[in-house]
Amino acid sequence: MAKKSKDVNQVDAQASENQTSAAEEGKSKLSAAVIIPEIIPYIIIIVVAIAINTFLVINARIPSGSMETTIMTGERVFGNRLAYKYGDPQRYDIIIFHFPDDEKRLFVKRLIGLPGDTIELKDGQVYINGVNDMENEPFVSSDKHDNFGPYTVPENCYFMLGDNRAHSNDSRFWYNKCVRRDQIVGRAGFRYWPLTKIGLINKYASNW
């Protein structure tokens, strides 16, 4: 009888372990069933955000005063990565691009010289192909009387200047004077910070 009782106890213990295991498995399945539906929307949001930032929009913070007073230090802008997918950059566009002397860095400047243009600064005045262009540059916030050039922009390249000419590290001073077409990331178009200045920033940004 003692042996029989011992066998019964072992069976009861095994059954209890099986029940515990089944309960834990059921609890695990229940937790997964509850958690997975909750995290799926966040996964989707993250994937969409990454896709937008990679293929559609670039988010840029302005680290210096080189574009003042058009864009002030610390302001944040969105750029359109698809702006030049089916068209070429236009003169006076504000461009986000890889700095030609260090492509790990992103710069924001205004496009002044197109491929084939001859650019020259005389006493602070910009001349494009021999014609004084200053009447087309109301955005310039500096009257520094410097000189540069003449310089002819190579094919497939663009000459960039900051709006704050006296405090801008731009094509005038780079070792590689121009931005290649494949170094352009997008066209800056929309300021979203600070909220008091939210809106379009590019002179030709109506279709940004």
C-alpha positions as CSV (number, residue, x, y, z in Angstrom):
1,M,0.0,0.0,0.0
2,A,2.9,2.3,0.8
3,K,4.3,1.9,-2.7
4,K,1.0,2.5,-4.3
5,S,0.6,5.7,-2.2
6,K,4.0,6.9,-3.3
7,D,3.2,6.3,-6.9
8,V,0.0,8.2,-6.6
9,N,1.9,11.1,-5.0
10,Q,4.3,11.1,-7.9
11,V,1.5,11.2,-10.4
12,D,-0.2,14.0,-8.5
13,A,3.1,16.0,-8.5
14,Q,3.7,15.4,-12.2
15,A,0.1,16.5,-12.9
16,S,0.7,19.6,-10.8
17,E,3.9,20.4,-12.7
18,N,2.1,19.9,-16.1
19,Q,-0.7,22.2,-14.9
20,T,1.8,24.8,-13.8
21,S,3.7,24.6,-17.1
22,A,0.4,24.8,-19.1
23,A,-0.6,27.8,-17.0
24,E,2.7,29.6,-17.6
25,E,2.5,28.8,-21.3
26,G,-1.0,30.1,-21.5
27,K,0.0,33.2,-19.6
28,S,3.0,33.7,-22.0
29,K,0.7,33.4,-25.0
30,L,-1.8,35.8,-23.5
31,S,1.0,38.4,-22.8
32,A,2.2,38.1,-26.4
33,A,-1.3,38.4,-27.7
34,V,-1.7,41.6,-25.7
35,I,1.7,43.2,-26.2
36,I,2.2,42.5,-29.9
37,P,-0.9,44.5,-31.1
38,E,0.2,47.4,-28.9
39,I,3.7,47.7,-30.2
40,I,2.8,47.2,-33.9
41,P,1.6,50.8,-34.4
42,Y,4.9,52.1,-32.8
43,I,6.9,49.9,-35.2
44,I,4.9,51.2,-38.1
45,I,5.5,54.8,-37.0
46,I,9.2,54.2,-36.6
47,V,9.5,52.6,-40.0
48,V,7.5,55.3,-41.7
49,A,9.5,58.0,-39.9
50,I,12.8,56.4,-41.1
51,A,11.5,56.1,-44.6
52,I,10.3,59.7,-44.7
53,N,13.6,61.0,-43.4
54,T,15.6,58.8,-45.7
55,F,13.7,59.3,-49.0
56,L,11.4,62.3,-48.7
57,V,12.4,64.9,-46.1
58,I,15.6,66.0,-44.5
59,N,15.6,67.6,-41.1
60,A,18.3,70.3,-40.6
61,R,19.3,72.5,-37.7
62,I,21.2,75.7,-38.6
63,P,24.4,75.7,-36.5
64,S,25.8,79.1,-37.5
65,G,24.9,82.6,-38.6
66,S,26.0,82.1,-42.3
67,M,22.5,82.4,-43.6
68,E,21.2,85.2,-41.4
69,T,18.9,87.0,-41.5
70,T,17.1,84.5,-43.8
71,I,17.6,81.6,-41.4
72,M,18.9,82.4,-37.9
73,T,21.3,80.3,-35.8
74,G,19.5,77.4,-34.1
75,E,16.4,77.5,-36.3
76,R,15.2,74.2,-37.8
77,V,14.1,73.5,-41.3
78,F,12.8,70.7,-43.5
79,G,14.3,70.1,-46.9
80,N,12.7,68.3,-49.8
81,R,14.9,65.3,-50.9
82,L,12.8,64.9,-54.1
83,A,13.1,68.6,-55.2
84,Y,15.6,67.8,-57.9
85,K,14.6,64.3,-58.9
86,Y,13.0,65.6,-62.1
87,G,14.6,69.0,-62.4
88,D,17.8,70.9,-61.9
89,P,18.6,73.3,-59.0
90,Q,17.8,76.9,-59.8
91,R,19.7,80.1,-59.0
92,Y,18.9,81.5,-55.5
93,D,17.5,78.1,-54.2
94,I,18.6,77.4,-50.6
95,I,20.3,74.0,-50.8
96,I,21.1,71.4,-48.2
97,F,24.3,69.5,-49.4
98,H,27.3,67.5,-48.3
99,F,30.2,69.9,-47.7
100,P,32.6,69.3,-50.6
101,D,35.7,69.4,-48.4
102,D,34.2,66.9,-45.8
103,E,31.2,65.0,-47.0
104,K,30.3,63.8,-43.5
105,R,29.0,67.4,-42.8
106,L,25.8,68.9,-44.1
107,F,25.8,72.6,-45.1
108,V,23.0,75.0,-46.0
109,K,23.7,77.8,-48.5
110,R,22.2,79.7,-51.3
111,L,22.9,78.7,-54.9
112,I,24.4,81.6,-56.8
113,G,26.4,80.1,-59.7
114,L,25.1,77.5,-62.2
115,P,27.3,75.3,-64.4
116,G,29.2,77.4,-66.9
117,D,28.6,80.7,-65.0
118,T,31.5,83.0,-64.3
119,I,31.3,84.4,-60.7
120,E,33.1,87.4,-59.5
121,L,32.9,89.6,-56.4
122,K,34.1,93.2,-56.7
123,D,34.0,95.3,-53.5
124,G,31.3,93.0,-52.2
125,Q,29.1,93.2,-55.3
126,V,28.3,89.8,-57.0
127,Y,28.8,89.7,-60.8
128,I,27.4,86.8,-62.8
129,N,28.8,86.5,-66.3
130,G,29.9,90.2,-66.0
131,V,26.5,91.5,-64.8
132,N,26.0,93.0,-61.4
133,D,23.5,90.7,-59.6
134,M,23.0,92.6,-56.4
135,E,19.5,93.9,-57.3
136,N,18.4,90.3,-57.3
137,E,19.8,89.7,-53.9
138,P,17.6,91.4,-51.3
139,F,18.3,88.5,-48.9
140,V,22.0,89.5,-48.5
141,S,22.5,90.8,-44.9
142,S,26.2,91.8,-45.1
143,D,27.9,94.7,-46.9
144,K,31.4,93.4,-46.6
145,H,33.5,94.8,-49.3
146,D,35.5,91.7,-50.3
147,N,36.8,90.5,-53.7
148,F,36.8,87.1,-55.3
149,G,37.3,85.6,-58.7
150,P,36.6,85.6,-61.5
151,Y,35.7,81.9,-61.2
152,T,34.0,79.7,-63.9
153,V,31.7,77.1,-62.4
154,P,32.5,73.6,-63.8
155,E,29.9,71.4,-65.5
156,N,27.6,69.5,-63.1
157,C,28.6,71.8,-60.2
158,Y,27.1,74.8,-58.3
159,F,28.6,77.8,-56.6
160,M,27.2,78.5,-53.1
161,L,27.2,81.7,-51.0
162,G,25.8,82.4,-47.5
163,D,23.3,85.2,-47.2
164,N,25.5,86.6,-44.4
165,R,28.5,87.1,-46.7
166,A,30.7,88.5,-43.9
167,H,30.3,85.4,-41.8
168,S,29.9,82.6,-44.2
169,N,32.2,79.6,-45.0
170,D,31.2,79.1,-48.6
171,S,32.5,78.5,-52.1
172,R,34.8,81.5,-51.9
173,F,36.9,79.8,-49.2
174,W,36.6,76.0,-49.8
175,Y,39.4,73.9,-51.3
176,N,36.8,72.3,-53.6
177,K,35.0,75.4,-54.7
178,C,31.7,74.0,-55.9
179,V,29.1,71.5,-54.9
180,R,28.7,68.6,-57.3
181,R,25.2,67.6,-58.3
182,D,25.5,64.3,-56.5
183,Q,26.4,66.1,-53.3
184,I,23.1,67.9,-53.1
185,V,20.7,66.3,-50.6
186,G,17.7,68.5,-51.2
187,R,16.2,72.0,-51.2
188,A,15.5,73.7,-47.9
189,G,11.9,74.9,-48.0
190,F,10.1,75.0,-44.7
191,R,11.0,76.4,-41.3
192,Y,9.3,74.6,-38.4
193,W,11.2,76.0,-35.5
194,P,10.7,78.4,-33.8
195,L,6.9,78.2,-34.0
196,T,6.6,81.9,-34.2
197,K,8.4,81.9,-37.6
198,I,7.0,78.7,-39.1
199,G,6.6,78.9,-42.8
200,L,8.3,78.8,-46.2
201,I,11.9,80.1,-46.4
202,N,13.0,79.5,-50.0
203,K,12.6,82.2,-52.5
204,Y,11.4,79.5,-55.0
205,A,9.8,77.3,-52.4
206,S,6.2,77.5,-53.5
207,N,6.5,73.9,-54.8
208,W,9.1,72.8,-52.2
